[in-house]
Amino acid sequence: MEGALEPFELRTTVRREPDFLFVHGDTLRLPVEVEPPDTRPAPSWRAFAGVRPCRRAIQVARRPTFERHAFGDTELAVVGAAEFLSHLV
């Protein structure tokens, strides 16, 4: 994949959406939810899983962690903020 991923913020009136969407061109590549105090999957993943073209997602938590969860055919990785940010730079 050539080119950069662009981050977009997403908000809906029912607040059941990931905080950020990383997009490459016109294609959604990675939704990211930021849940600082919690490592449990956010309720929005159940609502959002399966209605997007990519099947992987990330939830960022304050404390160090790495957990995998599945919602149908969607794989969610819950990772600590320091770990997640270290891969962005």
WOFEN-V5955 format. One record per helix or strand. SS is the DSSP state (A for helix, B for strand). FROM is the first residue (numbers start at 0). TO is the last residue. If there is no record, write none. Layout:
BEGIN
SS | FROM | TO
SS | FROM | TO
END
This chain:
BEGIN
B | 5 | 8
B | 19 | 23
B | 26 | 33
A | 43 | 47
B | 55 | 60
B | 65 | 70
B | 73 | 79
A | 80 | 85
END
